[in-house]
Amino acid sequence: MRFMIFIQPNLPPSTEDNLIPSRDAIETMSRYNRQLREAGVLLEVNGLHSPNEAVRISFTGGKPQVVDGPFAETKEMVGGYWIIDVKSKAEAIEWAKRCPVDPEGAIIEVRQIFEISDFPPELQEAVWLG
């Protein structure tokens, strides 16, 4: 079962610059990522730039409208993610609980990724996998 683990750091959404973590923070997170890799569960890991550099595309009346960040209404921002392949949701949660977050807090979200087998047979044939 594949899961995506999102981290929402405890940073104000209005942060103007991309905050580059300290060397200590990077080394700590790298140790965690290495544990995931050595356990054979890590498929992908990435950090994300600030939402101030993001673009949102909304569709009104079928027409795309592009809006540049920052977004005043943003209350939570995703700072990075992991994709892991584990045997159960419980195992994914256990890995997420080990994530070295800032002592001032962060939120970790764990969401299962759809597999083609999750769809009924009549829809599986319609799923394009490239």
PEHU-V964286 format. One record per run of one state. SS is the DSSP state (2 for helix, 1 for strand, 0 for the rest). FROM is the first residue (numbers start at 1). TO is the last residue. If there is no record, write none. Layout:
ss;from;to
SS;FROM;TO
SS;FROM;TO
This chain:
ss;from;to
0;1;1
1;2;9
0;10;22
2;23;38
0;39;41
1;42;47
0;48;50
2;51;53
0;54;54
1;55;60
0;61;62
1;63;68
0;69;79
1;80;85
0;86;88
2;89;97
0;98;105
1;106;112
0;113;115
2;116;118
0;119;120
2;121;124
0;125;130
